[in-house]
């Protein structure tokens, strides 16, 4: 078993590394990252420092490019893939098929992990991604029961990553589009579920 920890900033990355993480995952400070919260994520200088710190401690670094591009701006996601590959990260965590296809074609040696945002809940779905895009790991949705997780692990063609801790939600993982109709700020690119400023408490 390996421990993969989120690192929303440089202090978080160092804390994870210092406390036994086998890998950390980070995101860019833009809409390619599903956790694009204000004040979090990495500048270029911070990424380089974080990568060096992790490498000095033999800890792997993954980059999450796990949102779904809009038709008018696919280049933004391609640039994110190129940027991560250029940094020499250990893997990309991807959800969108088009982004996966680009990463596989442009950077064939780069490890690709299937994001939880893909909402893949069956070994058949995971096998499809493994065969078509060469994914090396799949992160599965938090809505599965322990029995379902065990069955998935038994039949999956690639290693499975599960959340030890994470928020629970009534939506289908990765398909959180309803908020964009209500608020005009879709979680896919805004980085958070419906902002509290849009919620009225009575």
PASEBA-1860 file (N, C-alpha, C; in nm, 3 decimals):
! residues 202
1> XXXXXXXX> 0.084/-0.119/0.000/0.000/0.000/0.000/0.088/0.125/0.000 ~ 0.048/0.224/-0.079/0.120/0.350/-0.088/0.030/0.464/-0.042 ~ 0.091/0.565/0.018/0.016/0.681/0.065/0.038/0.798/-0.030 ~ -0.070/0.844/-0.093/-0.066/0.958/-0.184/-0.141/1.073/-0.118 ~ -0.075/1.187/-0.101/-0.135/1.299/-0.029/-0.153/1.421/-0.118 ~ -0.264/1.494/-0.099/-0.281/1.620/-0.172/-0.188/1.726/-0.115 ~ -0.139/1.812/-0.203/-0.054/1.922/-0.159/-0.101/2.049/-0.228 ~ -0.178/2.128/-0.157/-0.235/2.249/-0.215/-0.139/2.365/-0.219
9> XXXXXXXX> -0.027/2.352/-0.149/0.076/2.457/-0.150/0.208/2.396/-0.103 ~ 0.311/2.478/-0.102/0.444/2.426/-0.068/0.453/2.377/0.077 ~ 0.399/2.450/0.177/0.404/2.396/0.314/0.330/2.262/0.327 ~ 0.219/2.246/0.256/0.146/2.119/0.261/0.229/2.007/0.199 ~ 0.296/2.037/0.090/0.381/1.937/0.025/0.492/1.893/0.120 ~ 0.557/1.988/0.183/0.667/1.954/0.275/0.615/1.873/0.393 ~ 0.497/1.910/0.445/0.440/1.836/0.558/0.408/1.693/0.518 ~ 0.353/1.674/0.399/0.321/1.538/0.352/0.449/1.456/0.335
17> XXXXXXXX> 0.549/1.516/0.273/0.676/1.445/0.252/0.741/1.410/0.385 ~ 0.742/1.505/0.478/0.807/1.483/0.607/0.736/1.379/0.692 ~ 0.608/1.353/0.662/0.530/1.262/0.745/0.496/1.131/0.676 ~ 0.574/1.095/0.574/0.566/0.959/0.521/0.493/0.938/0.391 ~ 0.455/1.043/0.321/0.388/1.024/0.192/0.481/0.955/0.093 ~ 0.428/0.862/0.017/0.503/0.799/-0.091/0.496/0.885/-0.218 ~ 0.388/0.963/-0.228/0.369/1.053/-0.341/0.279/1.168/-0.297 ~ 0.290/1.278/-0.368/0.199/1.391/-0.347/0.141/1.429/-0.482
25> XXXXXXXX> 0.021/1.487/-0.478/-0.032/1.539/-0.604/-0.062/1.687/-0.588 ~ -0.029/1.760/-0.695/-0.043/1.905/-0.695/-0.123/1.946/-0.819 ~ -0.159/2.074/-0.822/-0.228/2.127/-0.939/-0.177/2.265/-0.972 ~ -0.197/2.305/-1.096/-0.159/2.439/-1.137/-0.264/2.538/-1.087 ~ -0.225/2.663/-1.083/-0.313/2.768/-1.033/-0.401/2.820/-1.147 ~ -0.483/2.728/-1.202/-0.572/2.766/-1.311/-0.686/2.666/-1.324 ~ -0.767/2.680/-1.427/-0.889/2.601/-1.441/-0.867/2.457/-1.485 ~ -0.743/2.416/-1.508/-0.716/2.276/-1.540/-0.717/2.189/-1.415
33> XXXXXXXX> -0.727/2.251/-1.300/-0.719/2.184/-1.171/-0.855/2.193/-1.102 ~ -0.913/2.079/-1.068/-1.046/2.075/-1.008/-1.050/2.135/-0.867 ~ -0.935/2.160/-0.809/-0.931/2.224/-0.677/-0.860/2.358/-0.689 ~ -0.916/2.438/-0.777/-0.859/2.569/-0.809/-0.912/2.674/-0.710 ~ -0.880/2.655/-0.581/-0.927/2.746/-0.477/-0.838/2.869/-0.469 ~ -0.899/2.980/-0.434/-0.822/3.104/-0.418/-0.717/3.086/-0.309 ~ -0.593/3.128/-0.339/-0.485/3.120/-0.241/-0.412/2.989/-0.237 ~ -0.460/2.890/-0.311/-0.393/2.760/-0.312/-0.326/2.735/-0.446
41> XXXXXXXX> -0.253/2.626/-0.452/-0.182/2.578/-0.571/-0.054/2.655/-0.597 ~ 0.014/2.618/-0.703/0.155/2.650/-0.716/0.187/2.749/-0.827 ~ 0.276/2.842/-0.795/0.339/2.924/-0.898/0.454/2.843/-0.958 ~ 0.512/2.892/-1.064/0.625/2.820/-1.126/0.741/2.801/-1.030 ~ 0.774/2.907/-0.956/0.887/2.899/-0.862/0.857/2.798/-0.751 ~ 0.733/2.797/-0.703/0.696/2.704/-0.596/0.697/2.560/-0.643 ~ 0.654/2.539/-0.767/0.656/2.403/-0.821/0.798/2.349/-0.826 ~ 0.890/2.431/-0.872/1.029/2.385/-0.881/1.086/2.352/-0.744
49> XXXXXXXX> 1.053/2.435/-0.645/1.099/2.408/-0.508/1.034/2.279/-0.455 ~ 0.905/2.265/-0.481/0.835/2.147/-0.434/0.887/2.019/-0.497 ~ 0.909/2.023/-0.626/0.964/1.906/-0.696/1.101/1.868/-0.640 ~ 1.183/1.967/-0.619/1.317/1.939/-0.566/1.310/1.880/-0.426 ~ 1.221/1.935/-0.344/1.207/1.884/-0.206/1.160/1.739/-0.208 ~ 1.061/1.710/-0.294/1.010/1.574/-0.302/1.117/1.478/-0.354 ~ 1.187/1.519/-0.456/1.292/1.433/-0.513/1.404/1.407/-0.415 ~ 1.439/1.510/-0.337/1.543/1.492/-0.236/1.505/1.388/-0.132
57> XXXXXXXX> 1.374/1.365/-0.117/1.325/1.268/-0.019/1.265/1.143/-0.085 ~ 1.296/1.123/-0.214/1.248/1.006/-0.289/1.095/0.993/-0.288 ~ 1.026/1.104/-0.296/0.879/1.106/-0.301/0.836/1.147/-0.442 ~ 0.738/1.076/-0.496/0.691/1.105/-0.631/0.594/1.224/-0.632 ~ 0.588/1.292/-0.746/0.498/1.406/-0.762/0.409/1.383/-0.883 ~ 0.277/1.389/-0.860/0.179/1.378/-0.966/0.115/1.516/-0.986 ~ 0.073/1.546/-1.108/0.002/1.670/-1.135/-0.140/1.637/-1.182 ~ -0.238/1.696/-1.115/-0.378/1.677/-1.152/-0.419/1.780/-1.256
65> XXXXXXXX> -0.449/1.731/-1.374/-0.508/1.814/-1.480/-0.643/1.748/-1.506 ~ -0.733/1.768/-1.410/-0.849/1.679/-1.399/-0.984/1.747/-1.418 ~ -0.986/1.855/-1.494/-1.114/1.915/-1.531/-1.141/1.888/-1.678 ~ -1.260/1.927/-1.721/-1.302/1.902/-1.859/-1.291/2.030/-1.940 ~ -1.212/2.030/-2.047/-1.196/2.151/-2.127/-1.326/2.195/-2.193 ~ -1.338/2.324/-2.212/-1.446/2.378/-2.293/-1.402/2.380/-2.438 ~ -1.494/2.369/-2.532/-1.457/2.360/-2.674/-1.371/2.476/-2.723 ~ -1.390/2.591/-2.663/-1.319/2.710/-2.712/-1.177/2.724/-2.658
73> XXXXXXXX> -1.137/2.636/-2.566/-1.010/2.661/-2.497/-0.930/2.535/-2.473 ~ -0.933/2.439/-2.565/-0.861/2.313/-2.544/-0.710/2.333/-2.535 ~ -0.662/2.437/-2.601/-0.518/2.465/-2.598/-0.466/2.486/-2.457 ~ -0.549/2.542/-2.372/-0.510/2.566/-2.232/-0.474/2.435/-2.162 ~ -0.550/2.329/-2.189/-0.525/2.199/-2.128/-0.403/2.131/-2.191 ~ -0.386/2.147/-2.321/-0.266/2.094/-2.386/-0.141/2.159/-2.329 ~ -0.147/2.289/-2.307/-0.033/2.359/-2.249/-0.002/2.310/-2.108 ~ -0.107/2.279/-2.032/-0.086/2.227/-1.896/-0.017/2.092/-1.900
81> XXXXXXXX> -0.058/2.006/-1.993/0.008/1.875/-2.008/0.155/1.895/-2.045 ~ 0.181/1.982/-2.140/0.319/2.008/-2.182/0.402/2.064/-2.066 ~ 0.341/2.152/-1.990/0.411/2.214/-1.877/0.449/2.109/-1.773 ~ 0.354/2.023/-1.740/0.381/1.918/-1.640/0.487/1.821/-1.690 ~ 0.476/1.782/-1.816/0.575/1.690/-1.873/0.713/1.753/-1.874 ~ 0.718/1.881/-1.906/0.846/1.952/-1.908/0.911/1.961/-1.771 ~ 0.830/1.959/-1.667/0.882/1.963/-1.531/0.937/1.827/-1.487 ~ 0.903/1.724/-1.562/0.952/1.590/-1.529/0.876/1.525/-1.416
89> XXXXXXXX> 0.746/1.550/-1.404/0.667/1.490/-1.297/0.653/1.341/-1.320 ~ 0.613/1.270/-1.217/0.606/1.125/-1.225/0.479/1.073/-1.291 ~ 0.372/1.151/-1.288/0.248/1.109/-1.352/0.153/1.228/-1.365 ~ 0.061/1.215/-1.460/-0.049/1.310/-1.473/-0.177/1.239/-1.432 ~ -0.263/1.310/-1.360/-0.394/1.258/-1.322/-0.496/1.328/-1.411 ~ -0.558/1.251/-1.502/-0.642/1.309/-1.606/-0.783/1.250/-1.604 ~ -0.880/1.330/-1.648/-1.019/1.285/-1.656/-1.073/1.286/-1.798 ~ -1.039/1.388/-1.875/-1.097/1.407/-2.007/-1.029/1.319/-2.111
97> XXXXXXXX> -1.108/1.254/-2.195/-1.055/1.163/-2.296/-0.967/1.236/-2.397 ~ -1.009/1.356/-2.437/-0.929/1.433/-2.533/-0.793/1.470/-2.478 ~ -0.790/1.510/-2.351/-0.663/1.545/-2.286/-0.575/1.422/-2.274 ~ -0.638/1.308/-2.241/-0.564/1.183/-2.232/-0.502/1.145/-2.366 ~ -0.582/1.161/-2.471/-0.534/1.127/-2.604/-0.415/1.215/-2.643 ~ -0.424/1.344/-2.612/-0.312/1.434/-2.642/-0.187/1.395/-2.563 ~ -0.205/1.369/-2.433/-0.090/1.333/-2.349/-0.024/1.204/-2.397 ~ -0.105/1.107/-2.434/-0.051/0.978/-2.481/0.028/0.995/-2.610
105> XXXXXXXX> -0.026/1.076/-2.702/0.041/1.097/-2.831/0.167/1.183/-2.817 ~ 0.156/1.289/-2.739/0.266/1.386/-2.729/0.377/1.340/-2.635 ~ 0.339/1.273/-2.527/0.437/1.231/-2.426/0.416/1.083/-2.394 ~ 0.449/0.993/-2.485/0.418/0.850/-2.468/0.485/0.784/-2.348 ~ 0.593/0.842/-2.298/0.662/0.781/-2.183/0.607/0.827/-2.049 ~ 0.517/0.925/-2.051/0.466/0.982/-1.926/0.356/0.893/-1.869 ~ 0.364/0.864/-1.739/0.262/0.785/-1.671/0.131/0.864/-1.663 ~ 0.022/0.798/-1.698/-0.110/0.859/-1.690/-0.194/0.783/-1.587
113> XXXXXXXX> -0.256/0.859/-1.497/-0.347/0.802/-1.399/-0.488/0.852/-1.429 ~ -0.586/0.767/-1.412/-0.725/0.803/-1.436/-0.781/0.872/-1.313 ~ -0.827/0.995/-1.331/-0.878/1.074/-1.219/-1.012/1.022/-1.169 ~ -1.037/1.046/-1.042/-1.169/1.019/-0.985/-1.277/1.096/-1.060 ~ -1.239/1.208/-1.122/-1.334/1.290/-1.196/-1.389/1.218/-1.319 ~ -1.325/1.109/-1.361/-1.377/1.033/-1.476/-1.500/0.952/-1.437 ~ -1.520/0.935/-1.307/-1.636/0.862/-1.255/-1.642/0.718/-1.306 ~ -1.528/0.652/-1.309/-1.522/0.513/-1.356/-1.543/0.418/-1.240
121> XXXXXXXX> -1.656/0.347/-1.242/-1.695/0.263/-1.129/-1.693/0.114/-1.161 ~ -1.649/0.076/-1.280/-1.644/-0.066/-1.316/-1.507/-0.100/-1.374 ~ -1.472/-0.228/-1.362/-1.343/-0.270/-1.417/-1.346/-0.266/-1.570 ~ -1.465/-0.276/-1.629/-1.476/-0.264/-1.774/-1.438/-0.123/-1.820 ~ -1.483/-0.022/-1.746/-1.449/0.116/-1.780/-1.299/0.138/-1.764 ~ -1.244/0.087/-1.655/-1.100/0.105/-1.631/-1.018/0.032/-1.737 ~ -1.064/-0.086/-1.778/-0.994/-0.160/-1.884/-0.994/-0.081/-2.015 ~ -1.104/-0.013/-2.044/-1.112/0.070/-2.164/-1.002/0.177/-2.162
129> XXXXXXXX> -0.990/0.246/-2.050/-0.889/0.351/-2.039/-0.747/0.293/-2.046 ~ -0.729/0.175/-1.989/-0.597/0.110/-1.993/-0.561/0.071/-2.136 ~ -0.657/0.015/-2.208/-0.630/-0.031/-2.344/-0.615/0.085/-2.442 ~ -0.698/0.187/-2.427/-0.699/0.297/-2.524/-0.596/0.405/-2.495 ~ -0.566/0.427/-2.366/-0.480/0.539/-2.330/-0.359/0.499/-2.245 ~ -0.350/0.372/-2.212/-0.234/0.324/-2.137/-0.224/0.373/-1.994 ~ -0.340/0.398/-1.931/-0.333/0.445/-1.791/-0.265/0.340/-1.704 ~ -0.194/0.387/-1.602/-0.120/0.297/-1.513/-0.186/0.281/-1.376
137> XXXXXXXX> -0.286/0.366/-1.348/-0.355/0.362/-1.219/-0.491/0.428/-1.235 ~ -0.588/0.385/-1.155/-0.720/0.447/-1.158/-0.761/0.490/-1.017 ~ -0.803/0.613/-1.005/-0.856/0.664/-0.878/-1.007/0.651/-0.886 ~ -1.065/0.578/-0.792/-1.207/0.546/-0.805/-1.295/0.636/-0.719 ~ -1.421/0.653/-0.761/-1.514/0.742/-0.689/-1.538/0.698/-0.546 ~ -1.570/0.795/-0.464/-1.591/0.770/-0.320/-1.730/0.716/-0.290 ~ -1.812/0.700/-0.392/-1.949/0.655/-0.370/-1.961/0.503/-0.368 ~ -1.852/0.430/-0.391/-1.856/0.285/-0.393/-1.848/0.227/-0.252
145> XXXXXXXX> -1.916/0.115/-0.232/-1.908/0.045/-0.103/-1.777/-0.032/-0.095 ~ -1.741/-0.077/0.023/-1.619/-0.156/0.039/-1.624/-0.283/-0.045 ~ -1.743/-0.345/-0.052/-1.758/-0.467/-0.132/-1.736/-0.436/-0.281 ~ -1.790/-0.324/-0.326/-1.771/-0.286/-0.466/-1.625/-0.254/-0.495 ~ -1.558/-0.190/-0.401/-1.416/-0.159/-0.417/-1.336/-0.288/-0.428 ~ -1.365/-0.385/-0.342/-1.293/-0.513/-0.343/-1.311/-0.585/-0.477 ~ -1.433/-0.582/-0.529/-1.460/-0.646/-0.658/-1.384/-0.576/-0.770 ~ -1.382/-0.444/-0.764/-1.311/-0.366/-0.865/-1.162/-0.398/-0.863
153> XXXXXXXX> -1.104/-0.402/-0.744/-0.961/-0.432/-0.731/-0.929/-0.570/-0.785 ~ -1.017/-0.665/-0.759/-0.996/-0.804/-0.802/-0.988/-0.815/-0.955 ~ -1.065/-0.734/-1.026/-1.075/-0.748/-1.171/-1.006/-0.638/-1.250 ~ -0.955/-0.535/-1.183/-0.896/-0.423/-1.255/-0.764/-0.461/-1.319 ~ -0.739/-0.413/-1.442/-0.611/-0.441/-1.507/-0.497/-0.353/-1.458 ~ -0.528/-0.251/-1.377/-0.426/-0.160/-1.324/-0.448/-0.141/-1.174 ~ -0.346/-0.097/-1.101/-0.364/-0.069/-0.958/-0.473/0.035/-0.933 ~ -0.538/0.022/-0.819/-0.649/0.109/-0.782/-0.607/0.200/-0.667
161> XXXXXXXX> -0.649/0.326/-0.677/-0.627/0.422/-0.569/-0.762/0.461/-0.511 ~ -0.772/0.457/-0.379/-0.896/0.493/-0.311/-0.870/0.608/-0.214 ~ -0.975/0.683/-0.186/-0.964/0.792/-0.091/-0.973/0.738/0.052 ~ -0.873/0.774/0.133/-0.880/0.742/0.274/-0.966/0.845/0.346 ~ -0.973/0.963/0.286/-1.055/1.071/0.341/-1.095/1.162/0.226 ~ -1.220/1.203/0.224/-1.266/1.294/0.119/-1.410/1.330/0.144 ~ -1.451/1.439/0.088/-1.590/1.482/0.107/-1.683/1.385/0.035 ~ -1.802/1.369/0.089/-1.903/1.287/0.025/-2.004/1.379/-0.042
169> XXXXXXXX> -2.061/1.333/-0.151/-2.151/1.418/-0.227/-2.259/1.332/-0.290 ~ -2.373/1.393/-0.317/-2.484/1.318/-0.377/-2.472/1.310/-0.528 ~ -2.379/1.386/-0.588/-2.368/1.386/-0.733/-2.285/1.267/-0.783 ~ -2.283/1.251/-0.913/-2.195/1.153/-0.976/-2.058/1.217/-0.989 ~ -1.958/1.153/-0.935/-1.824/1.210/-0.932/-1.782/1.261/-1.070 ~ -1.735/1.386/-1.073/-1.684/1.442/-1.196/-1.789/1.502/-1.287 ~ -1.916/1.484/-1.255/-2.023/1.533/-1.342/-2.102/1.644/-1.272 ~ -2.030/1.734/-1.207/-2.095/1.837/-1.127/-2.123/1.962/-1.211
177> XXXXXXXX> -2.222/1.950/-1.298/-2.254/2.059/-1.389/-2.373/2.143/-1.343 ~ -2.456/2.089/-1.253/-2.579/2.158/-1.216/-2.551/2.298/-1.162 ~ -2.444/2.312/-1.085/-2.413/2.442/-1.026/-2.391/2.549/-1.131 ~ -2.339/2.510/-1.247/-2.312/2.610/-1.350/-2.441/2.670/-1.403 ~ -2.548/2.594/-1.400/-2.677/2.646/-1.445/-2.739/2.738/-1.340 ~ -2.712/2.708/-1.215/-2.772/2.786/-1.106/-2.693/2.914/-1.078 ~ -2.560/2.905/-1.083/-2.476/3.017/-1.039/-2.394/3.080/-1.149 ~ -2.380/3.012/-1.261/-2.292/3.062/-1.366/-2.146/3.029/-1.344
185> XXXXXXXX> -2.116/2.957/-1.234/-1.979/2.917/-1.203/-1.975/2.765/-1.184 ~ -1.945/2.694/-1.292/-1.943/2.549/-1.284/-1.826/2.496/-1.206 ~ -1.847/2.399/-1.118/-1.737/2.342/-1.039/-1.626/2.283/-1.125 ~ -1.658/2.242/-1.247/-1.557/2.183/-1.334/-1.438/2.277/-1.353 ~ -1.463/2.405/-1.369/-1.353/2.498/-1.393/-1.339/2.605/-1.285 ~ -1.439/2.618/-1.199/-1.431/2.719/-1.094/-1.352/2.669/-0.974 ~ -1.348/2.536/-0.954/-1.264/2.479/-0.850/-1.332/2.446/-0.719 ~ -1.461/2.471/-0.711/-1.532/2.441/-0.587/-1.678/2.414/-0.619
193> XXXXXXXX> -1.746/2.347/-0.527/-1.890/2.330/-0.543/-1.957/2.467/-0.529 ~ -2.088/2.471/-0.547/-2.158/2.599/-0.547/-2.108/2.690/-0.437 ~ -2.056/2.806/-0.472/-2.003/2.898/-0.370/-2.110/2.935/-0.269 ~ -2.069/2.949/-0.145/-2.165/2.978/-0.038/-2.240/3.109/-0.059 ~ -2.180/3.200/-0.136/-2.246/3.328/-0.159/-2.376/3.312/-0.237 ~ -2.394/3.195/-0.302/-2.516/3.171/-0.379/-2.620/3.095/-0.298 ~ -2.585/3.056/-0.176/-2.676/2.975/-0.094/-2.751/3.063/0.005 ~ -2.881/3.048/0.008/-2.963/3.125/0.102/-3.009/3.035/0.215
201> XX> -2.973/3.071/0.337/-3.011/2.992/0.453/-3.132/3.056/0.522 ~ -3.237/2.979/0.544/-3.358/3.030/0.610/-3.386/2.948/0.736
END
